Amino acid sequence: MVWESDGLTELNGVNDIYGQRLSGATNERIGIAFRISNLTDSDKNHRSNDPKVVYNRTAGEYLVVWNGSGLFNSPDNFFEVYGQRLSRTGKEIGSDFRISHTTDLGKVNTNFVRSKQPGRCSLE
């Protein structure tokens, strides 16, 4: 399970993404909740919102994605999509990475199309 929260900061609206593993059989917690995104570590103007998670049964990994604003080399009012891979035990595999490139060099990439459905986007 994943969610957004300002749990590790005293600033309102400065969110990170958190996770908690649950047993599929009993719905009980496995271990403790943990922080997934680390984008606010370098700048409290960064925000991480609207997380989603999928599980790759073959690789035994989770992929958590979210949108963020005020991020590296982008204007504060634009969003990018970020991700983090996690092992089946919830440990990070590598670091947070940017998936979308809507604001490369501070300009909106015209190849990016926003869908009318929340949480969906496509590339032309």
MMTF fields as JSON, N, C-alpha, C and O atoms, coordinates in Angstrom:
{
  "mmtfVersion": "1.0.0",
  "mmtfProducer": "UNKNOWN",
  "numBonds": 495,
  "numAtoms": 496,
  "numGroups": 124,
  "numChains": 1,
  "numModels": 1,
  "chainsPerModel": [1],
  "groupsPerChain": [124],
  "chainIdList": ["A"],
  "bondAtomList": [4, 2, 8, 6, 12, 10, 16, 14, 20, 18, 24, 22, 28, 26, 32, 30, 36, 34, 40, 38, 44, 42, 48, 46, 52, 50, 56, 54, 60, 58, 64, 62, 68, 66, 72, 70, 76, 74, 80, 78, 84, 82, 88, 86, 92, 90, 96, 94, 100, 98, 104, 102, 108, 106, 112, 110, 116, 114, 120, 118, 124, 122, 128, 126, 132, 130, 136, 134, 140, 138, 144, 142, 148, 146, 152, 150, 156, 154, 160, 158, 164, 162, 168, 166, 172, 170, 176, 174, 180, 178, 184, 182, 188, 186, 192, 190, 196, 194, 200, 198, 204, 202, 208, 206, 212, 210, 216, 214, 220, 218, 224, 222, 228, 226, 232, 230, 236, 234, 240, 238, 244, 242, 248, 246, 252, 250, 256, 254, 260, 258, 264, 262, 268, 266, 272, 270, 276, 274, 280, 278, 284, 282, 288, 286, 292, 290, 296, 294, 300, 298, 304, 302, 308, 306, 312, 310, 316, 314, 320, 318, 324, 322, 328, 326, 332, 330, 336, 334, 340, 338, 344, 342, 348, 346, 352, 350, 356, 354, 360, 358, 364, 362, 368, 366, 372, 370, 376, 374, 380, 378, 384, 382, 388, 386, 392, 390, 396, 394, 400, 398, 404, 402, 408, 406, 412, 410, 416, 414, 420, 418, 424, 422, 428, 426, 432, 430, 436, 434, 440, 438, 444, 442, 448, 446, 452, 450, 456, 454, 460, 458, 464, 462, 468, 466, 472, 470, 476, 474, 480, 478, 484, 482, 488, 486, 492, 490],
  "bondOrderList": [1, 1, 1, 1, 1, 1, 1, 1, 1, 1, 1, 1, 1, 1, 1, 1, 1, 1, 1, 1, 1, 1, 1, 1, 1, 1, 1, 1, 1, 1, 1, 1, 1, 1, 1, 1, 1, 1, 1, 1, 1, 1, 1, 1, 1, 1, 1, 1, 1, 1, 1, 1, 1, 1, 1, 1, 1, 1, 1, 1, 1, 1, 1, 1, 1, 1, 1, 1, 1, 1, 1, 1, 1, 1, 1, 1, 1, 1, 1, 1, 1, 1, 1, 1, 1, 1, 1, 1, 1, 1, 1, 1, 1, 1, 1, 1, 1, 1, 1, 1, 1, 1, 1, 1, 1, 1, 1, 1, 1, 1, 1, 1, 1, 1, 1, 1, 1, 1, 1, 1, 1, 1, 1],
  "groupList": [{"groupName": "MET", "atomNameList": ["N", "CA", "C", "O"], "elementList": ["N", "C", "C", "O"], "formalChargeList": [0, 0, 0, 0], "bondAtomList": [1, 0, 2, 1, 3, 2], "bondOrderList": [1, 1, 2], "singleLetterCode": "M", "chemCompType": "L-PEPTIDE LINKING"}, {"groupName": "VAL", "atomNameList": ["N", "CA", "C", "O"], "elementList": ["N", "C", "C", "O"], "formalChargeList": [0, 0, 0, 0], "bondAtomList": [1, 0, 2, 1, 3, 2], "bondOrderList": [1, 1, 2], "singleLetterCode": "V", "chemCompType": "L-PEPTIDE LINKING"}, {"groupName": "TRP", "atomNameList": ["N", "CA", "C", "O"], "elementList": ["N", "C", "C", "O"], "formalChargeList": [0, 0, 0, 0], "bondAtomList": [1, 0, 2, 1, 3, 2], "bondOrderList": [1, 1, 2], "singleLetterCode": "W", "chemCompType": "L-PEPTIDE LINKING"}, {"groupName": "GLU", "atomNameList": ["N", "CA", "C", "O"], "elementList": ["N", "C", "C", "O"], "formalChargeList": [0, 0, 0, 0], "bondAtomList": [1, 0, 2, 1, 3, 2], "bondOrderList": [1, 1, 2], "singleLetterCode": "E", "chemCompType": "L-PEPTIDE LINKING"}, {"groupName": "SER", "atomNameList": ["N", "CA", "C", "O"], "elementList": ["N", "C", "C", "O"], "formalChargeList": [0, 0, 0, 0], "bondAtomList": [1, 0, 2, 1, 3, 2], "bondOrderList": [1, 1, 2], "singleLetterCode": "S", "chemCompType": "L-PEPTIDE LINKING"}, {"groupName": "ASP", "atomNameList": ["N", "CA", "C", "O"], "elementList": ["N", "C", "C", "O"], "formalChargeList": [0, 0, 0, 0], "bondAtomList": [1, 0, 2, 1, 3, 2], "bondOrderList": [1, 1, 2], "singleLetterCode": "D", "chemCompType": "L-PEPTIDE LINKING"}, {"groupName": "GLY", "atomNameList": ["N", "CA", "C", "O"], "elementList": ["N", "C", "C", "O"], "formalChargeList": [0, 0, 0, 0], "bondAtomList": [1, 0, 2, 1, 3, 2], "bondOrderList": [1, 1, 2], "singleLetterCode": "G", "chemCompType": "PEPTIDE LINKING"}, {"groupName": "LEU", "atomNameList": ["N", "CA", "C", "O"], "elementList": ["N", "C", "C", "O"], "formalChargeList": [0, 0, 0, 0], "bondAtomList": [1, 0, 2, 1, 3, 2], "bondOrderList": [1, 1, 2], "singleLetterCode": "L", "chemCompType": "L-PEPTIDE LINKING"}, {"groupName": "THR", "atomNameList": ["N", "CA", "C", "O"], "elementList": ["N", "C", "C", "O"], "formalChargeList": [0, 0, 0, 0], "bondAtomList": [1, 0, 2, 1, 3, 2], "bondOrderList": [1, 1, 2], "singleLetterCode": "T", "chemCompType": "L-PEPTIDE LINKING"}, {"groupName": "ASN", "atomNameList": ["N", "CA", "C", "O"], "elementList": ["N", "C", "C", "O"], "formalChargeList": [0, 0, 0, 0], "bondAtomList": [1, 0, 2, 1, 3, 2], "bondOrderList": [1, 1, 2], "singleLetterCode": "N", "chemCompType": "L-PEPTIDE LINKING"}, {"groupName": "ILE", "atomNameList": ["N", "CA", "C", "O"], "elementList": ["N", "C", "C", "O"], "formalChargeList": [0, 0, 0, 0], "bondAtomList": [1, 0, 2, 1, 3, 2], "bondOrderList": [1, 1, 2], "singleLetterCode": "I", "chemCompType": "L-PEPTIDE LINKING"}, {"groupName": "TYR", "atomNameList": ["N", "CA", "C", "O"], "elementList": ["N", "C", "C", "O"], "formalChargeList": [0, 0, 0, 0], "bondAtomList": [1, 0, 2, 1, 3, 2], "bondOrderList": [1, 1, 2], "singleLetterCode": "Y", "chemCompType": "L-PEPTIDE LINKING"}, {"groupName": "GLN", "atomNameList": ["N", "CA", "C", "O"], "elementList": ["N", "C", "C", "O"], "formalChargeList": [0, 0, 0, 0], "bondAtomList": [1, 0, 2, 1, 3, 2], "bondOrderList": [1, 1, 2], "singleLetterCode": "Q", "chemCompType": "L-PEPTIDE LINKING"}, {"groupName": "ARG", "atomNameList": ["N", "CA", "C", "O"], "elementList": ["N", "C", "C", "O"], "formalChargeList": [0, 0, 0, 0], "bondAtomList": [1, 0, 2, 1, 3, 2], "bondOrderList": [1, 1, 2], "singleLetterCode": "R", "chemCompType": "L-PEPTIDE LINKING"}, {"groupName": "ALA", "atomNameList": ["N", "CA", "C", "O"], "elementList": ["N", "C", "C", "O"], "formalChargeList": [0, 0, 0, 0], "bondAtomList": [1, 0, 2, 1, 3, 2], "bondOrderList": [1, 1, 2], "singleLetterCode": "A", "chemCompType": "L-PEPTIDE LINKING"}, {"groupName": "PHE", "atomNameList": ["N", "CA", "C", "O"], "elementList": ["N", "C", "C", "O"], "formalChargeList": [0, 0, 0, 0], "bondAtomList": [1, 0, 2, 1, 3, 2], "bondOrderList": [1, 1, 2], "singleLetterCode": "F", "chemCompType": "L-PEPTIDE LINKING"}, {"groupName": "LYS", "atomNameList": ["N", "CA", "C", "O"], "elementList": ["N", "C", "C", "O"], "formalChargeList": [0, 0, 0, 0], "bondAtomList": [1, 0, 2, 1, 3, 2], "bondOrderList": [1, 1, 2], "singleLetterCode": "K", "chemCompType": "L-PEPTIDE LINKING"}, {"groupName": "HIS", "atomNameList": ["N", "CA", "C", "O"], "elementList": ["N", "C", "C", "O"], "formalChargeList": [0, 0, 0, 0], "bondAtomList": [1, 0, 2, 1, 3, 2], "bondOrderList": [1, 1, 2], "singleLetterCode": "H", "chemCompType": "L-PEPTIDE LINKING"}, {"groupName": "PRO", "atomNameList": ["N", "CA", "C", "O"], "elementList": ["N", "C", "C", "O"], "formalChargeList": [0, 0, 0, 0], "bondAtomList": [1, 0, 2, 1, 3, 2], "bondOrderList": [1, 1, 2], "singleLetterCode": "P", "chemCompType": "L-PEPTIDE LINKING"}, {"groupName": "CYS", "atomNameList": ["N", "CA", "C", "O"], "elementList": ["N", "C", "C", "O"], "formalChargeList": [0, 0, 0, 0], "bondAtomList": [1, 0, 2, 1, 3, 2], "bondOrderList": [1, 1, 2], "singleLetterCode": "C", "chemCompType": "L-PEPTIDE LINKING"}],
  "groupTypeList": [0, 1, 2, 3, 4, 5, 6, 7, 8, 3, 7, 9, 6, 1, 9, 5, 10, 11, 6, 12, 13, 7, 4, 6, 14, 8, 9, 3, 13, 10, 6, 10, 14, 15, 13, 10, 4, 9, 7, 8, 5, 4, 5, 16, 9, 17, 13, 4, 9, 5, 18, 16, 1, 1, 11, 9, 13, 8, 14, 6, 3, 11, 7, 1, 1, 2, 9, 6, 4, 6, 7, 15, 9, 4, 18, 5, 9, 15, 15, 3, 1, 11, 6, 12, 13, 7, 4, 13, 8, 6, 16, 3, 10, 6, 4, 5, 15, 13, 10, 4, 17, 8, 8, 5, 7, 6, 16, 1, 9, 8, 9, 15, 1, 13, 4, 16, 12, 18, 6, 13, 19, 4, 7, 3],
  "groupIdList": [1, 2, 3, 4, 5, 6, 7, 8, 9, 10, 11, 12, 13, 14, 15, 16, 17, 18, 19, 20, 21, 22, 23, 24, 25, 26, 27, 28, 29, 30, 31, 32, 33, 34, 35, 36, 37, 38, 39, 40, 41, 42, 43, 44, 45, 46, 47, 48, 49, 50, 51, 52, 53, 54, 55, 56, 57, 58, 59, 60, 61, 62, 63, 64, 65, 66, 67, 68, 69, 70, 71, 72, 73, 74, 75, 76, 77, 78, 79, 80, 81, 82, 83, 84, 85, 86, 87, 88, 89, 90, 91, 92, 93, 94, 95, 96, 97, 98, 99, 100, 101, 102, 103, 104, 105, 106, 107, 108, 109, 110, 111, 112, 113, 114, 115, 116, 117, 118, 119, 120, 121, 122, 123, 124],
  "secStructList": [7, 3, 3, 3, 3, 7, 6, 6, 7, 1, 1, 6, 6, 7, 7, 3, 3, 3, 3, 3, 3, 3, 7, 6, 6, 6, 7, 7, 3, 3, 3, 3, 3, 3, 3, 7, 7, 7, 4, 4, 4, 6, 7, 6, 6, 7, 3, 3, 3, 3, 3, 3, 3, 3, 3, 3, 6, 6, 6, 6, 3, 3, 3, 3, 3, 3, 3, 3, 3, 1, 7, 6, 6, 1, 7, 6, 6, 7, 3, 3, 3, 3, 3, 3, 3, 3, 3, 6, 6, 1, 7, 3, 3, 3, 3, 3, 3, 3, 7, 7, 7, 6, 6, 4, 4, 4, 1, 7, 7, 6, 6, 3, 3, 3, 7, 1, 1, 6, 6, 7, 3, 3, 3, 7],
  "xCoordList": [0.842, 0.0, 0.904, 1.95, 0.513, 1.292, 0.386, -0.808, 0.962, 0.22, 1.195, 2.409, 0.633, 1.439, 1.197, 0.094, 2.253, 2.133, 3.287, 4.345, 3.073, 4.161, 4.717, 5.14, 4.712, 5.086, 6.485, 6.705, 7.454, 8.826, 9.254, 10.433, 8.321, 8.673, 7.675, 6.527, 8.1, 7.21, 6.509, 5.706, 6.797, 6.209, 4.947, 4.977, 3.84, 2.609, 2.764, 3.366, 2.226, 2.236, 3.525, 3.629, 4.514, 5.761, 5.655, 6.051, 5.109, 4.799, 5.891, 6.595, 6.01, 6.788, 5.839, 4.702, 6.325, 5.537, 5.996, 7.195, 5.043, 5.313, 4.659, 3.729, 5.149, 4.589, 4.49, 5.157, 3.644, 3.489, 3.142, 2.177, 3.923, 3.607, 2.515, 2.504, 1.591, 0.484, 0.435, 0.809, -0.016, -0.223, -1.47, -2.529, -1.353, -2.512, -3.528, -4.712, -3.086, -3.984, -4.729, -5.901, -4.038, -4.635, -4.84, -5.472, -4.316, -4.353, -3.574, -3.728, -2.753, -1.945, -0.686, -0.199, -0.168, 1.056, 2.25, 2.361, 3.141, 4.411, 5.486, 5.725, 6.126, 7.141, 6.504, 5.34, 7.295, 6.829, 6.684, 7.218, 5.961, 5.815, 7.174, 8.015, 7.389, 8.685, 8.492, 7.512, 9.443, 9.416, 9.998, 11.011, 9.343, 9.774, 10.434, 11.526, 9.792, 10.385, 11.347, 11.16, 12.383, 13.394, 13.636, 14.666, 12.706, 12.925, 12.951, 13.581, 12.284, 12.274, 13.553, 13.759, 14.412, 15.666, 16.532, 17.184, 16.544, 17.413, 16.74, 17.433, 15.408, 14.717, 13.294, 12.523, 12.95, 11.623, 10.529, 9.354, 10.875, 9.859, 9.357, 8.38, 9.993, 9.581, 8.379, 8.263, 7.484, 6.311, 6.141, 6.423, 5.685, 5.401, 3.95, 3.543, 3.167, 1.73, 1.202, 1.833, 0.03, -0.777, -0.012, 0.11, 0.502, 1.282, 0.417, -0.752, 1.012, 0.413, 1.487, 2.678, 1.08, 2.043, 1.584, 0.393, 2.543, 2.295, 3.355, 4.438, 3.023, 3.954, 4.277, 3.376, 5.551, 6.024, 6.329, 7.366, 5.431, 5.574, 6.807, 7.461, 7.129, 8.288, 9.592, 10.438, 9.754, 10.988, 10.949, 11.989, 9.761, 9.641, 9.929, 10.577, 9.438, 9.692, 8.402, 7.454, 8.399, 7.331, 7.862, 9.06, 6.968, 7.274, 6.256, 5.051, 6.745, 5.896, 6.138, 7.286, 5.069, 5.176, 4.327, 3.351, 4.71, 3.985, 4.295, 5.221, 3.499, 3.838, 4.461, 4.172, 5.324, 6.016, 6.071, 6.027, 6.168, 6.272, 7.432, 7.892, 7.893, 8.994, 10.288, 11.114, 10.469, 11.569, 12.748, 12.709, 13.791, 15.066, 14.887, 14.233, 15.47, 15.505, 14.133, 14.012, 13.097, 11.776, 11.098, 11.34, 10.262, 9.526, 8.633, 8.145, 8.425, 7.669, 6.248, 5.699, 5.637, 4.228, 4.011, 2.862, 5.042, 4.888, 5.109, 5.862, 4.45, 4.585, 5.402, 5.352, 6.143, 6.83, 6.396, 5.868, 6.616, 6.312, 7.623, 8.591, 7.644, 8.835, 8.526, 7.361, 9.558, 9.367, 10.464, 11.518, 10.194, 11.163, 10.854, 9.717, 11.878, 11.733, 12.018, 12.887, 11.271, 11.45, 11.524, 10.845, 12.342, 12.409, 11.116, 10.293, 10.95, 9.731, 9.647, 8.569, 10.771, 10.764, 10.605, 10.579, 10.5, 10.291, 11.557, 11.492, 12.706, 13.961, 14.117, 13.784, 14.627, 14.823, 15.855, 16.886, 15.555, 16.489, 16.905, 16.128, 18.105, 18.531, 17.902, 17.515, 17.803, 17.229, 16.028, 15.734, 15.329, 14.2, 14.666, 15.807, 13.793, 14.153, 12.984, 11.819, 13.323, 12.302, 11.883, 12.73, 10.58, 10.039, 9.622, 9.965, 8.895, 8.424, 9.437, 10.326, 9.289, 10.207, 9.422, 9.747, 8.388, 7.545, 8.214, 7.859, 9.164, 9.744, 11.237, 11.951, 11.727, 13.154, 13.559, 12.904, 14.628, 15.159, 14.153, 14.232, 13.192, 12.239, 11.109, 10.346, 10.966, 9.894, 8.996, 9.455, 7.716, 6.794, 7.063, 7.081, 7.27, 7.52, 6.203, 5.241, 6.152, 4.911, 4.531, 3.418, 5.416, 5.073, 4.3, 3.831, 4.162, 3.463, 2.01, 1.718, 1.104, -0.324, -0.961, -0.804, -1.669, -2.357, -3.719, -4.481, -4.013, -5.279, -6.374, -6.095, -7.611, -8.753, -9.079, -9.83, -8.529, -8.75, -7.648, -6.469, -8.008, -6.989, -6.03, -6.439, -4.756, -3.759, -3.294, -2.506, -3.77, -3.358, -2.759, -3.265, -1.705, -1.113, -0.524, -0.337, -0.237, 0.324, 1.319, 1.309, 2.171, 3.112, 2.654, 2.188, 2.777, 2.414, 3.525, 3.41],
  "yCoordList": [-1.143, 0.0, 1.227, 1.217, 2.309, 3.539, 4.744, 4.696, 5.831, 7.06, 8.226, 8.039, 9.444, 10.659, 11.243, 11.158, 11.844, 12.43, 13.388, 13.269, 14.341, 15.217, 14.721, 15.517, 13.425, 12.78, 13.034, 12.981, 13.312, 13.525, 14.982, 15.294, 15.857, 17.276, 18.084, 17.673, 19.211, 20.089, 21.093, 21.893, 21.066, 22.013, 21.44, 20.332, 22.169, 21.714, 21.703, 22.612, 20.682, 20.605, 20.083, 19.992, 19.737, 19.167, 17.659, 17.118, 16.992, 15.572, 14.68, 15.036, 13.52, 12.414, 11.233, 11.275, 10.173, 8.966, 7.917, 7.736, 7.23, 6.219, 4.902, 4.882, 3.819, 2.506, 1.646, 1.887, 0.637, -0.36, -1.676, -1.754, -2.712, -4.033, -4.669, -4.526, -5.379, -6.057, -7.51, -7.832, -8.375, -9.776, -9.891, -9.381, -10.562, -10.773, -11.708, -11.638, -12.582, -13.557, -12.993, -13.302, -12.157, -11.703, -10.194, -9.706, -9.449, -7.984, -7.374, -6.186, -8.153, -7.629, -6.978, -7.342, -6.01, -5.324, -6.262, -7.118, -6.086, -6.792, -5.739, -4.917, -5.746, -4.738, -3.395, -3.315, -2.337, -0.982, -0.178, -0.561, 0.938, 1.844, 2.452, 2.608, 2.796, 3.323, 4.389, 4.376, 5.314, 6.375, 5.843, 5.142, 6.183, 5.718, 6.841, 6.655, 7.999, 9.107, 9.886, 10.002, 10.418, 11.187, 12.547, 13.171, 13.015, 14.251, 15.488, 16.483, 15.451, 16.625, 16.756, 17.777, 15.749, 15.84, 16.999, 17.654, 17.255, 18.3, 19.663, 20.675, 19.723, 21.011, 20.853, 20.048, 21.613, 21.519, 22.092, 22.021, 22.659, 23.108, 21.956, 22.118, 20.812, 19.646, 18.997, 18.98, 18.464, 17.773, 16.46, 16.378, 15.45, 14.151, 13.808, 13.802, 13.521, 13.323, 12.153, 11.71, 11.662, 10.708, 9.433, 9.136, 8.675, 7.479, 6.318, 6.195, 5.484, 4.233, 3.158, 3.461, 1.917, 0.819, -0.385, -0.689, -1.061, -2.323, -3.316, -2.934, -4.604, -5.665, -6.525, -6.946, -6.79, -7.669, -9.017, -9.181, -9.97, -11.282, -12.026, -12.73, -11.875, -12.567, -12.09, -12.902, -10.778, -10.214, -10.111, -9.933, -10.221, -10.059, -8.635, -8.411, -7.652, -6.232, -5.427, -5.792, -4.325, -3.334, -2.144, -1.864, -1.454, -0.16, 0.828, 0.65, 1.868, 2.935, 4.159, 4.544, 4.775, 5.994, 7.077, 6.786, 8.337, 9.476, 10.692, 10.681, 11.757, 13.009, 13.941, 13.873, 14.814, 15.756, 17.125, 17.253, 18.15, 19.516, 20.221, 19.822, 21.287, 22.055, 21.264, 21.433, 20.405, 19.465, 19.923, 20.988, 19.119, 19.467, 20.011, 19.385, 21.176, 21.79, 21.97, 21.918, 22.18, 22.413, 23.558, 23.757, 24.306, 25.384, 24.81, 23.685, 25.579, 25.094, 24.661, 23.807, 25.221, 24.921, 23.757, 23.484, 23.062, 21.915, 20.626, 20.591, 19.578, 18.273, 17.348, 17.436, 16.473, 15.383, 14.095, 14.129, 12.972, 11.67, 11.025, 10.997, 10.509, 9.891, 8.459, 8.076, 7.676, 6.303, 5.822, 6.445, 4.701, 4.032, 2.541, 2.127, 1.74, 0.288, -0.179, 0.365, -1.2, -1.771, -3.283, -3.884, -3.897, -5.358, -5.9, -5.135, -7.202, -7.794, -7.575, -7.702, -7.247, -6.956, -5.467, -5.062, -4.649, -3.219, -2.385, -1.185, -2.979, -2.207, -1.539, -2.125, -0.303, 0.441, -0.234, -0.718, -0.255, -0.732, 0.512, 1.022, 1.0, 2.258, 3.437, 3.338, 4.562, 5.771, 6.222, 5.663, 7.251, 7.828, 8.204, 8.631, 8.051, 8.429, 9.114, 8.824, 10.027, 10.758, 9.924, 9.38, 9.82, 9.047, 9.962, 9.698, 11.021, 11.937, 13.047, 13.271, 13.731, 14.825, 15.999, 16.494, 16.45, 17.534, 18.888, 19.794, 19.051, 20.375, 20.411, 21.174, 19.616, 19.673, 21.093, 21.742, 21.557, 22.9, 23.997, 25.088, 23.708, 24.721, 24.98, 25.925, 24.185, 24.369, 23.147, 22.029, 23.362, 22.238, 21.473, 22.055, 20.183, 19.318, 19.127, 18.605, 19.54, 19.472, 18.058, 17.843, 17.078, 15.686, 15.031, 13.903, 15.716, 15.162, 15.589, 16.776, 14.643, 14.927, 14.518, 13.379, 15.429, 15.108, 14.498, 15.049, 13.372, 12.691, 13.378, 14.052, 13.22, 13.761, 12.892, 13.314, 11.686, 10.811, 11.051, 11.005, 11.308, 11.542, 10.365, 9.206, 10.679, 9.645, 8.961, 8.018, 9.422, 8.787, 9.842, 10.961, 9.482, 10.354, 9.485, 8.282, 10.096, 9.317, 10.167, 11.394, 9.514, 10.201, 10.064, 8.997, 11.124, 11.056, 10.426, 10.278],
  "zCoordList": [0.0, 0.0, 0.0, 0.649, -0.731, -0.785, -0.561, -0.858, -0.032, 0.21, 0.258, 0.337, 0.208, 0.35, 1.728, 2.268, 2.298, 3.625, 3.865, 3.247, 4.77, 5.195, 6.529, 7.367, 6.717, 7.972, 8.475, 9.685, 7.599, 8.06, 7.995, 8.164, 7.754, 7.694, 8.499, 8.668, 8.987, 9.746, 8.847, 9.328, 7.546, 6.619, 5.996, 5.461, 6.054, 5.428, 3.919, 3.347, 3.271, 1.821, 1.218, -0.005, 2.033, 1.524, 1.718, 2.751, 0.698, 0.814, 0.256, -0.688, 0.861, 0.331, 0.196, 0.665, -0.457, -0.659, 0.351, 0.564, 0.967, 1.978, 1.572, 0.765, 2.133, 1.841, 3.078, 4.085, 2.982, 4.047, 3.378, 2.619, 3.655, 3.112, 3.96, 5.182, 3.298, 3.977, 3.535, 2.406, 4.404, 4.062, 3.2, 3.568, 2.049, 1.192, 1.814, 1.487, 2.704, 3.326, 4.534, 4.746, 5.33, 6.593, 6.669, 7.606, 5.699, 5.713, 6.872, 7.156, 7.535, 8.636, 8.083, 7.012, 8.831, 8.438, 8.476, 9.353, 7.509, 7.493, 7.709, 6.825, 8.846, 9.152, 9.466, 9.858, 9.283, 9.602, 8.315, 7.275, 8.388, 7.25, 6.924, 7.809, 5.652, 5.226, 4.165, 3.42, 4.107, 3.098, 1.804, 1.81, 0.67, -0.647, -1.435, -1.972, -1.513, -2.281, -1.403, -0.191, -2.043, -1.31, -1.949, -1.696, -2.77, -3.51, -2.624, -2.983, -1.479, -0.609, 0.208, 0.864, 0.181, 0.942, 0.477, 1.29, -0.827, -1.353, -1.438, -1.542, -1.396, -1.524, -0.999, -1.52, 0.022, 0.623, -0.277, 0.083, -1.44, -2.394, -3.25, -3.981, -3.178, -3.955, -3.286, -2.06, -4.116, -3.608, -4.358, -5.553, -3.663, -4.265, -3.958, -2.796, -4.998, -4.831, -5.652, -6.612, -5.252, -6.014, -6.4, -7.589, -5.426, -5.749, -6.232, -5.866, -7.049, -7.53, -7.41, -7.486, -7.226, -7.089, -7.904, -7.97, -8.518, -9.214, -8.761, -8.318, -8.881, -8.487, -9.687, -10.412, -9.906, -10.966, -10.315, -9.673, -10.481, -9.847, -10.347, -9.578, -11.631, -12.213, -11.585, -11.209, -11.472, -10.915, -9.395, -8.761, -8.806, -7.36, -6.926, -5.904, -7.715, -7.438, -7.52, -8.216, -6.789, -6.882, -7.671, -7.658, -8.353, -8.953, -8.416, -8.593, -7.759, -7.241, -8.107, -8.329, -8.6, -9.398, -8.749, -8.057, -8.981, -8.443, -9.291, -10.102, -9.092, -9.765, -8.746, -7.552, -9.245, -8.38, -9.017, -10.24, -8.184, -8.694, -8.017, -6.947, -8.673, -8.129, -8.116, -7.219, -9.101, -9.072, -9.902, -10.518, -9.917, -10.544, -11.959, -12.793, -12.223, -13.552, -14.185, -15.408, -13.377, -13.95, -13.218, -12.027, -13.904, -13.239, -12.14, -12.255, -11.083, -9.932, -10.257, -9.56, -11.293, -11.537, -12.49, -12.839, -12.928, -13.808, -13.035, -12.061, -13.477, -12.849, -13.73, -14.957, -13.103, -13.771, -13.079, -11.967, -13.731, -13.16, -12.732, -13.492, -11.511, -10.931, -10.518, -10.411, -10.29, -9.876, -8.952, -8.828, -8.307, -7.443, -7.478, -7.255, -7.76, -7.701, -6.281, -5.598, -5.842, -4.511, -4.62, -5.453, -3.786, -3.752, -3.13, -2.628, -3.168, -2.598, -1.096, -0.516, -0.453, 0.983, 1.278, 2.44, 0.227, 0.408, 0.417, 0.684, 0.133, 0.087, -1.271, -2.301, -1.269, -2.51, -3.407, -2.941, -4.694, -5.713, -6.49, -7.297, -6.263, -6.87, -6.156, -4.991, -6.866, -6.271, -7.084, -8.141, -6.577, -7.316, -8.713, -8.891, -9.709, -11.071, -11.756, -11.482, -12.652, -13.403, -14.603, -15.311, -14.833, -15.944, -17.093, -18.245, -16.797, -17.844, -18.065, -17.244, -19.181, -19.522, -20.094, -21.174, -19.377, -19.879, -19.793, -20.547, -18.903, -18.687, -18.949, -18.298, -19.876, -20.2, -20.576, -21.391, -19.984, -20.229, -19.926, -20.489, -19.023, -18.591, -19.559, -19.356, -20.6, -21.57, -21.565, -21.33, -21.824, -21.894, -23.174, -24.259, -23.053, -24.202, -24.95, -24.386, -26.202, -26.971, -27.363, -27.844, -27.176, -27.466, -26.339, -26.484, -25.228, -24.076, -24.143, -24.289, -24.039, -24.11, -22.793, -22.353, -22.17, -20.927, -21.254, -22.049, -20.642, -20.86, -20.074, -19.082, -20.498, -19.758, -18.558, -17.678, -18.505, -17.363, -16.342, -16.693, -15.071, -14.042, -13.936, -13.995, -13.779, -13.589, -14.851, -14.785, -16.024, -17.279, -18.211, -18.302, -18.883, -19.875, -20.97, -20.789, -22.093, -23.197, -23.959, -23.86, -24.713, -25.569, -26.998, -27.399, -27.778, -29.187, -29.977, -31.194]
}
